[in-house]
Amino acid sequence: MANEKLSIHAVILAGGRGTRFWPRSRTRTPKQLLNIVGKTTMLEQTVARLRPLIPPDHIWTVTNAEQADPLKKQLPAAARRHVLTEPVGRNTAAAIALAAFHIQRAAHGDALMAVLPADTYIAQPERYRSILKSALKVAEQPGRIVVLGIPPTRPETGFGYIERINDPIATNGTLVYPVHRFTEKPDLDIAKEYVRSGEYHWNAGMFFWRVSTFLDALKIHLPKTFDALEALAQQIDKPGYASKLKKVYAKLENISVDYAILERSTALPGPPRVFVIPAEVGWSDIGSWTAVHELQAQNSGDNVFVGEGEALDTHGSFFWSPNKFVAAIGVRDLVVVDTPDALLICPRDRAQDVGKIVKSLEAKKRKHLL
């Protein structure tokens, strides 16, 4: 029944590398395990935002073998027992499905799931928690999927968008809209139209549903993945589970939950199944060093120093050098990141290209720099 008391669990997706934050972000210390903005890491901030709502022993984290050990060190002790290690990357549908079967077993039945990325910034955590409560309330209804949509502040071409139907329902004083469709990353002209319309939101990758709702959708839309992981779930906590997981996981479909579940569920006939809650919470995906500068600078022309520094005739630049004094003279709009074995220098408007450097280093097998 919709009014039954369900336990609430959070699934934090923490398997990414964050290559655009090289040279700080490396294979074993990716973006989510770094203090990109503030003194604590992105993962620690994500967990801290959840703590008033969800106890540590109900927090699950999905990651990879290279990051599992350093990640556990940043989690509360009770959450370390719930770190799920993917033997190989198979995108978000498989990662969330793996967590769903583990939660089903731990909860001895149904439960509510909040699926969240490990590496986003939220400036207004109290408002964020209020919206999470509303999202979980809507998701109590069997069959309902809820996503958070970020009201766009600019015609961004790097995000997917959610188009809503302007027929909202109110839950806990929060407006909740049926979703009309999910769209791909648009070109600039289309992005401008989206922003002008007021009916589109950025897809922040935050999802809410019952475990049963998600697994029912998985069974419909990804039946092979459902069957494989349902069989594997019988082996959880038994000897040999890790080797069985490795064998099964490599054969799963490599597809995002957006394509596999959300888009297909939205397209089904009948009453709405997928809903979006506008979430104006000071969200940023912090996708590059430029985004860090934007968060920390009062104005676009301000210089930001992480560490000691002095600027003369310098404008709009970001310097990360906590162990070395930086003197900057006559430069504009630069990103400079200094680590013991590497130095990044690039214009702020080219910060998205840092990932290309990482690909080049991979091709040249410069593993000590990765």
C-alpha positions in Angstrom: 0.0 0.0 0.0 1.1 3.6 -0.7 0.7 4.6 3.0 2.8 1.8 4.4 6.0 2.8 6.3 8.9 2.2 4.0 12.6 2.6 5.0 14.5 5.1 3.0 17.9 4.3 1.4 20.3 6.5 -0.6 22.3 5.2 -3.4 25.4 7.4 -4.2 26.9 6.8 -7.7 30.6 7.4 -7.2 32.4 5.6 -10.1 33.4 8.5 -12.3 36.9 9.8 -12.9 36.4 13.5 -13.4 39.1 13.8 -16.0 38.4 17.5 -16.5 39.9 18.1 -13.0 43.3 16.7 -13.9 46.0 17.1 -12.7 44.3 16.9 -9.2 41.8 14.2 -10.3 43.5 10.8 -10.8 42.4 7.2 -11.2 42.5 6.5 -7.4 41.6 10.1 -6.3 38.8 11.2 -8.7 36.8 14.4 -8.5 34.3 13.1 -5.9 37.1 12.2 -3.5 38.7 15.7 -3.6 37.9 19.0 -1.9 37.1 20.8 -5.1 34.9 23.5 -3.4 35.3 23.9 0.4 37.4 22.0 2.9 35.6 18.6 2.7 35.4 16.4 -0.4 32.5 16.2 -2.8 31.5 12.8 -1.4 31.7 14.0 2.2 29.5 16.9 1.3 27.0 14.6 -0.4 26.8 12.4 2.7 26.5 15.3 5.0 23.5 16.7 3.1 21.7 13.4 3.6 22.5 12.8 7.2 19.4 14.6 8.7 17.2 12.5 6.5 18.9 9.1 6.0 21.0 7.2 8.6 24.5 6.2 7.6 23.6 2.5 7.6 21.0 3.2 4.9 23.6 4.9 2.6 24.9 2.7 -0.3 27.7 3.7 -2.6 28.5 2.2 -6.0 32.1 2.6 -7.2 34.9 0.7 -8.9 37.8 -1.4 -7.5 40.4 1.3 -8.0 38.4 3.8 -5.9 36.8 1.5 -3.3 39.5 1.7 -0.6 40.0 5.5 -0.6 36.3 6.0 -0.9 35.6 4.0 2.3 37.9 6.2 4.3 35.6 9.1 3.6 32.4 7.4 4.6 30.8 7.1 8.1 31.7 3.7 9.5 28.1 2.3 9.1 28.1 3.2 5.4 31.4 1.4 4.7 29.6 -1.9 4.9 27.4 -0.8 2.0 30.0 0.0 -0.6 29.2 -2.0 -3.8 32.2 -2.5 -6.1 31.5 -2.9 -9.8 34.0 -5.3 -11.4 33.6 -3.4 -14.7 31.7 -0.2 -15.7 28.3 -0.9 -17.2 26.7 2.6 -16.9 24.1 3.8 -14.5 21.2 1.4 -15.2 23.3 -1.6 -14.1 24.8 0.3 -11.1 21.4 1.3 -9.8 20.0 -2.2 -10.4 22.8 -3.8 -8.4 22.1 -1.4 -5.5 18.3 -2.0 -5.8 18.7 -5.8 -5.3 21.0 -5.3 -2.3 18.5 -2.9 -0.7 15.7 -5.2 -1.3 17.5 -7.9 0.5 18.6 -5.7 3.4 15.1 -4.3 3.8 13.5 -7.7 3.5 11.2 -6.3 0.9 10.3 -2.9 -0.5 11.9 0.4 0.4 12.3 3.9 -1.0 15.4 4.8 -3.0 17.1 8.1 -3.6 19.7 7.9 -6.3 22.2 10.7 -6.3 25.6 11.6 -7.9 28.6 11.9 -5.6 30.0 15.0 -7.1 27.5 17.8 -7.2 27.5 21.1 -5.3 24.3 22.3 -3.5 24.4 25.8 -2.1 21.1 25.5 -0.2 21.2 22.1 1.7 18.1 22.8 3.9 15.9 23.6 0.9 17.4 20.6 -0.9 16.4 18.3 1.9 12.9 19.8 1.9 12.6 19.0 -1.8 14.0 15.5 -1.2 11.2 14.9 1.4 8.6 15.9 -1.2 10.2 13.7 -3.8 10.2 10.7 -1.5 6.6 11.3 -0.6 5.5 11.3 -4.3 7.7 8.2 -4.9 5.8 6.3 -2.2 3.0 5.8 -4.7 3.7 2.5 -6.5 4.8 2.9 -10.1 5.8 6.6 -9.7 9.3 7.8 -10.7 10.5 11.3 -9.5 13.4 13.3 -10.9 14.8 16.6 -9.7 15.0 19.3 -12.4 17.2 22.3 -12.1 15.6 25.6 -13.5 18.1 26.6 -16.2 20.0 29.8 -15.6 21.5 29.9 -19.1 21.1 28.1 -22.5 23.5 25.3 -21.5 24.4 22.8 -24.3 26.2 20.3 -22.1 23.2 19.0 -20.1 20.1 16.9 -21.0 16.8 18.6 -20.4 13.4 17.5 -18.9 10.2 18.9 -20.5 7.4 19.2 -18.0 3.6 19.2 -18.5 2.1 22.3 -16.9 -0.4 20.4 -14.8 1.2 20.3 -11.4 0.1 18.6 -8.2 1.2 19.9 -4.8 3.0 17.7 -2.3 4.2 19.2 1.1 3.8 22.6 -0.5 6.1 21.6 -3.4 4.9 21.7 -7.0 5.3 18.4 -8.8 4.9 18.2 -12.6 4.3 15.2 -14.9 7.2 14.8 -17.4 6.4 15.1 -21.1 9.8 13.9 -22.3 13.6 13.8 -21.8 15.7 15.5 -24.4 19.4 15.1 -25.5 22.0 17.8 -25.1 20.7 20.5 -27.5 22.5 22.9 -29.8 22.6 26.5 -28.7 19.6 27.8 -30.6 17.4 25.0 -29.2 18.8 25.5 -25.7 17.8 29.2 -25.9 14.2 28.1 -26.9 14.1 25.7 -23.9 15.1 28.5 -21.5 12.6 31.0 -23.0 9.7 28.5 -22.7 10.1 28.1 -18.9 8.9 24.4 -19.3 12.4 22.8 -19.4 14.8 21.9 -16.6 18.3 20.5 -16.5 18.5 16.8 -15.7 20.6 16.7 -12.5 20.7 12.9 -12.3 18.7 12.6 -9.1 16.0 10.0 -9.0 13.5 8.7 -6.5 11.3 5.6 -6.5 10.3 2.5 -4.6 12.7 -0.5 -5.1 9.7 -2.4 -6.5 8.9 0.4 -8.9 12.4 0.5 -10.3 12.7 -3.3 -10.5 9.4 -3.6 -12.2 10.5 -1.1 -14.8 13.9 -2.9 -15.1 12.1 -6.2 -15.8 10.0 -4.6 -18.6 12.7 -2.5 -20.3 16.0 -4.4 -19.5 14.8 -8.0 -18.9 18.2 -9.6 -19.4 19.8 -7.3 -16.8 16.9 -8.0 -14.4 17.1 -11.8 -14.8 20.9 -11.8 -14.3 20.9 -9.7 -11.2 17.8 -11.3 -9.7 19.6 -14.6 -9.9 22.8 -13.1 -8.6 21.0 -11.6 -5.6 20.4 -15.0 -4.2 24.2 -15.3 -3.7 24.6 -12.0 -1.7 26.6 -12.5 1.4 27.4 -16.1 0.4 30.9 -17.5 -0.4 31.8 -16.9 -4.1 29.6 -13.9 -4.5 32.4 -11.7 -5.8 33.5 -14.1 -8.5 29.8 -14.6 -9.6 29.3 -10.9 -9.7 32.4 -10.5 -11.9 31.1 -13.1 -14.3 27.6 -11.8 -14.5 28.3 -8.1 -14.5 30.5 -8.1 -17.6 27.6 -9.4 -19.6 25.1 -6.8 -18.6 23.8 -4.1 -21.0 25.9 -1.0 -21.0 23.2 1.7 -20.9 22.3 4.7 -18.8 19.2 4.7 -16.6 17.9 7.7 -18.5 17.7 5.9 -21.7 16.8 2.5 -20.3 14.2 3.4 -17.7 13.2 7.1 -17.6 12.7 7.8 -21.3 10.9 4.5 -21.9 8.7 4.8 -18.8 7.7 8.4 -19.9 6.7 7.1 -23.4 4.3 4.4 -22.0 0.6 5.0 -22.6 -1.7 5.7 -19.7 -1.5 8.1 -16.8 1.9 9.8 -16.0 4.5 7.6 -14.4 7.4 10.1 -14.3 7.3 13.4 -12.4 9.7 16.3 -12.1 10.2 18.6 -9.1 11.9 22.0 -9.9 14.8 22.3 -7.5 16.2 25.8 -7.2 18.9 24.9 -4.6 22.1 26.5 -5.9 23.0 23.3 -7.8 26.2 23.0 -9.9 27.6 19.8 -11.4 31.0 21.5 -11.1 32.0 20.2 -14.5 35.3 21.9 -14.9 37.8 24.3 -13.3 35.9 27.2 -14.8 32.8 26.1 -12.8 34.9 26.2 -9.6 36.0 29.8 -10.4 32.4 30.8 -11.1 31.3 29.4 -7.7 34.1 31.0 -5.7 34.4 34.4 -7.5 32.1 37.2 -6.5 32.3 38.6 -10.1 33.6 37.0 -13.3 36.6 39.4 -13.3 37.8 38.4 -9.8 40.9 36.3 -9.3 40.6 33.2 -7.1 43.6 31.8 -5.2 43.6 28.5 -3.4 46.8 29.0 -1.5 48.9 32.2 -1.2 49.3 34.5 -4.1 49.6 38.1 -5.4 48.1 39.4 -8.6 49.2 42.5 -10.5 47.1 43.6 -13.6 45.6 40.2 -13.6 41.9 39.5 -14.3 39.4 36.6 -13.9 41.9 33.9 -13.2 41.9 30.8 -11.0 45.1 29.6 -9.2 45.2 26.3 -7.3 48.5 26.0 -5.5 48.1 25.3 -1.8 51.8 24.7 -1.2 53.4 27.3 -3.4 53.1 31.1 -3.5 51.8 32.2 -6.9 52.7 35.6 -8.4 50.6 36.5 -11.5 51.3 39.6 -13.6 49.4 40.8 -16.6 47.4 37.7 -17.4 43.6 37.3 -18.0 41.1 34.5 -17.5 43.6 31.7 -16.8 43.3 28.4 -14.9 46.5 27.3 -13.2 46.6 24.1 -11.2 49.8 23.0 -9.6 50.4 19.5 -8.2 53.7 17.8 -7.2 54.1 16.1 -10.6 52.1 18.2 -13.0 51.1 21.7 -13.9 48.0 22.7 -15.8 47.8 26.1 -17.6 44.9 26.9 -19.8 42.4 29.7 -20.6 39.2 29.5 -18.6 37.1 29.0 -21.7 39.2 25.9 -22.6 38.8 24.1 -19.3 36.5 21.6 -20.8 39.4 20.4 -23.0 41.4 19.2 -20.0 39.9 15.7 -20.5 41.6 15.6 -23.9 45.0 15.8 -22.2 44.0 12.8 -20.1 43.1 10.9 -23.2 46.4 11.8 -24.8 48.3 10.6 -21.6 46.3 7.4 -21.7 47.2 6.8 -25.4 50.9 7.4 -24.6 50.7 5.1 -21.6 51.9 7.8 -19.2 50.3 5.9 -16.3 52.2 7.7 -13.6 50.3 10.9 -14.6 46.9 9.2 -14.5 
